[in-house]
Amino acid sequence: MDTLKWFFFESTLALGGCLAVVLFVLLVYWRRTLRPRPLLIGLAVGAVLLAVQALVVTQREHAVRIMDGVERDVVASQPHNLGRYLSDHFRIEETGWDKQRFLDRVREYMTRVEIRTLTRQRLEVEESSADRFQISVSYLASISTRDIAAPVLSRWLIVFVREGGPWRIQTIVPVALDRRPVSGWKGIPRP
């Protein structure tokens, strides 16, 4: 099901490539038989499929758009922009941090740690409902502090909610840091 969703709703390249092959075959068929009807039907179906793909935005695509913005802000060391992606009800349960406390903690980390590059390794939707979904996302970051510079691999669980408008991040949970499991935010070492 995920593959079909990806093919029909998320990957213009895959759908367009498949349609191009099918339409080429139908074009050859038309040229040999002089029957244009299959080609015309193929063109109409292809146009409808591409239009539907352009109109439908999946939860994964919403997550990718939001995470693209978060990643730009993190690399630019601009945590104040991060707040626009967080829900008004953002909360880190294990620490009791609300949106403002979390942003303060991020600012503190960014004064001590420079993230030079941030590359998303994978992003998968794990749980989904009409007004809430959870993703698992992995990153490879090149970081530097006063003492070290190193690549760090991390994995995060991020919950998105829709609160009468666009999707926003409700909570962020670190799962692994440098290939070692962490016990939430308390397992993240202070720089």
Contacts in CASP RR format, 6 or more apart in sequence:
PFRMAT RR
TARGET T0000
AUTHOR 0000-0000-0000
METHOD contacts of the structure
MODEL  1
MDTLKWFFFESTLALGGCLAVVLFVLLVYWRRTLRPRPLLIGLAVGAVLL
AVQALVVTQREHAVRIMDGVERDVVASQPHNLGRYLSDHFRIEETGWDKQ
RFLDRVREYMTRVEIRTLTRQRLEVEESSADRFQISVSYLASISTRDIAA
PVLSRWLIVFVREGGPWRIQTIVPVALDRRPVSGWKGIPRP
5 58 0 8 1.000
6 14 0 8 1.000
7 14 0 8 1.000
7 15 0 8 1.000
7 18 0 8 1.000
8 15 0 8 1.000
8 49 0 8 1.000
8 52 0 8 1.000
8 53 0 8 1.000
9 52 0 8 1.000
9 53 0 8 1.000
9 56 0 8 1.000
9 58 0 8 1.000
9 61 0 8 1.000
10 53 0 8 1.000
10 58 0 8 1.000
10 60 0 8 1.000
10 61 0 8 1.000
12 50 0 8 1.000
12 53 0 8 1.000
15 49 0 8 1.000
15 50 0 8 1.000
15 53 0 8 1.000
16 50 0 8 1.000
19 46 0 8 1.000
19 49 0 8 1.000
19 50 0 8 1.000
22 42 0 8 1.000
23 39 0 8 1.000
23 42 0 8 1.000
23 43 0 8 1.000
23 46 0 8 1.000
26 38 0 8 1.000
26 39 0 8 1.000
26 42 0 8 1.000
27 39 0 8 1.000
29 35 0 8 1.000
29 38 0 8 1.000
29 39 0 8 1.000
30 36 0 8 1.000
30 38 0 8 1.000
30 39 0 8 1.000
59 125 0 8 1.000
59 128 0 8 1.000
59 133 0 8 1.000
59 160 0 8 1.000
59 167 0 8 1.000
60 123 0 8 1.000
60 124 0 8 1.000
60 125 0 8 1.000
60 135 0 8 1.000
62 160 0 8 1.000
62 167 0 8 1.000
63 123 0 8 1.000
63 125 0 8 1.000
63 133 0 8 1.000
63 135 0 8 1.000
63 137 0 8 1.000
63 158 0 8 1.000
63 160 0 8 1.000
63 167 0 8 1.000
64 123 0 8 1.000
66 85 0 8 1.000
66 160 0 8 1.000
66 167 0 8 1.000
66 168 0 8 1.000
66 169 0 8 1.000
67 120 0 8 1.000
67 123 0 8 1.000
67 137 0 8 1.000
67 158 0 8 1.000
69 81 0 8 1.000
69 85 0 8 1.000
70 82 0 8 1.000
70 85 0 8 1.000
70 169 0 8 1.000
71 118 0 8 1.000
71 120 0 8 1.000
73 79 0 8 1.000
73 81 0 8 1.000
73 82 0 8 1.000
74 82 0 8 1.000
74 110 0 8 1.000
74 115 0 8 1.000
74 118 0 8 1.000
75 115 0 8 1.000
75 116 0 8 1.000
75 117 0 8 1.000
75 118 0 8 1.000
77 110 0 8 1.000
77 114 0 8 1.000
77 115 0 8 1.000
79 103 0 8 1.000
79 106 0 8 1.000
79 107 0 8 1.000
79 110 0 8 1.000
80 103 0 8 1.000
80 107 0 8 1.000
82 103 0 8 1.000
82 106 0 8 1.000
83 99 0 8 1.000
83 103 0 8 1.000
85 168 0 8 1.000
85 169 0 8 1.000
86 99 0 8 1.000
86 102 0 8 1.000
86 103 0 8 1.000
86 168 0 8 1.000
86 169 0 8 1.000
87 99 0 8 1.000
87 161 0 8 1.000
87 163 0 8 1.000
87 168 0 8 1.000
87 169 0 8 1.000
87 170 0 8 1.000
88 99 0 8 1.000
88 163 0 8 1.000
88 168 0 8 1.000
89 161 0 8 1.000
89 163 0 8 1.000
89 170 0 8 1.000
90 98 0 8 1.000
90 99 0 8 1.000
90 102 0 8 1.000
90 168 0 8 1.000
90 169 0 8 1.000
90 170 0 8 1.000
90 171 0 8 1.000
91 97 0 8 1.000
91 98 0 8 1.000
91 99 0 8 1.000
91 170 0 8 1.000
91 171 0 8 1.000
92 102 0 8 1.000
92 171 0 8 1.000
92 172 0 8 1.000
92 173 0 8 1.000
92 185 0 8 1.000
93 171 0 8 1.000
94 184 0 8 1.000
94 185 0 8 1.000
94 186 0 8 1.000
95 101 0 8 1.000
95 185 0 8 1.000
95 186 0 8 1.000
97 105 0 8 1.000
97 185 0 8 1.000
102 172 0 8 1.000
109 191 0 8 1.000
112 145 0 8 1.000
112 146 0 8 1.000
112 191 0 8 1.000
113 143 0 8 1.000
113 144 0 8 1.000
113 145 0 8 1.000
113 191 0 8 1.000
114 143 0 8 1.000
114 144 0 8 1.000
114 145 0 8 1.000
115 141 0 8 1.000
115 142 0 8 1.000
115 143 0 8 1.000
116 141 0 8 1.000
116 142 0 8 1.000
116 143 0 8 1.000
116 144 0 8 1.000
117 141 0 8 1.000
117 142 0 8 1.000
118 139 0 8 1.000
118 140 0 8 1.000
118 141 0 8 1.000
118 142 0 8 1.000
119 139 0 8 1.000
119 140 0 8 1.000
119 141 0 8 1.000
120 137 0 8 1.000
120 138 0 8 1.000
120 139 0 8 1.000
121 138 0 8 1.000
121 139 0 8 1.000
121 140 0 8 1.000
121 153 0 8 1.000
122 136 0 8 1.000
122 137 0 8 1.000
122 138 0 8 1.000
123 135 0 8 1.000
123 136 0 8 1.000
123 137 0 8 1.000
123 138 0 8 1.000
124 135 0 8 1.000
124 136 0 8 1.000
124 137 0 8 1.000
125 133 0 8 1.000
125 134 0 8 1.000
125 135 0 8 1.000
126 134 0 8 1.000
126 135 0 8 1.000
126 136 0 8 1.000
126 157 0 8 1.000
127 133 0 8 1.000
127 134 0 8 1.000
128 134 0 8 1.000
131 161 0 8 1.000
131 162 0 8 1.000
132 159 0 8 1.000
132 160 0 8 1.000
132 161 0 8 1.000
132 162 0 8 1.000
132 170 0 8 1.000
133 159 0 8 1.000
133 160 0 8 1.000
134 157 0 8 1.000
134 158 0 8 1.000
134 159 0 8 1.000
134 160 0 8 1.000
135 157 0 8 1.000
135 158 0 8 1.000
135 160 0 8 1.000
136 155 0 8 1.000
136 156 0 8 1.000
136 157 0 8 1.000
136 175 0 8 1.000
137 155 0 8 1.000
137 156 0 8 1.000
137 158 0 8 1.000
138 153 0 8 1.000
138 154 0 8 1.000
138 155 0 8 1.000
138 156 0 8 1.000
139 153 0 8 1.000
139 154 0 8 1.000
139 155 0 8 1.000
139 156 0 8 1.000
140 151 0 8 1.000
140 152 0 8 1.000
140 153 0 8 1.000
141 151 0 8 1.000
141 152 0 8 1.000
141 153 0 8 1.000
141 154 0 8 1.000
142 149 0 8 1.000
142 150 0 8 1.000
142 151 0 8 1.000
142 152 0 8 1.000
143 149 0 8 1.000
143 150 0 8 1.000
143 151 0 8 1.000
143 152 0 8 1.000
144 150 0 8 1.000
145 191 0 8 1.000
152 177 0 8 1.000
152 178 0 8 1.000
153 176 0 8 1.000
153 177 0 8 1.000
153 178 0 8 1.000
153 179 0 8 1.000
154 174 0 8 1.000
154 176 0 8 1.000
154 177 0 8 1.000
154 178 0 8 1.000
155 174 0 8 1.000
155 175 0 8 1.000
155 176 0 8 1.000
156 172 0 8 1.000
156 173 0 8 1.000
156 174 0 8 1.000
156 175 0 8 1.000
157 172 0 8 1.000
157 173 0 8 1.000
157 175 0 8 1.000
158 169 0 8 1.000
158 171 0 8 1.000
158 172 0 8 1.000
158 173 0 8 1.000
159 169 0 8 1.000
159 170 0 8 1.000
159 171 0 8 1.000
159 172 0 8 1.000
160 167 0 8 1.000
160 168 0 8 1.000
160 169 0 8 1.000
160 170 0 8 1.000
161 167 0 8 1.000
161 168 0 8 1.000
161 170 0 8 1.000
162 168 0 8 1.000
173 184 0 8 1.000
173 185 0 8 1.000
174 182 0 8 1.000
174 184 0 8 1.000
174 185 0 8 1.000
174 187 0 8 1.000
174 188 0 8 1.000
175 181 0 8 1.000
175 182 0 8 1.000
175 184 0 8 1.000
176 182 0 8 1.000
177 187 0 8 1.000
177 188 0 8 1.000
182 188 0 8 1.000
END
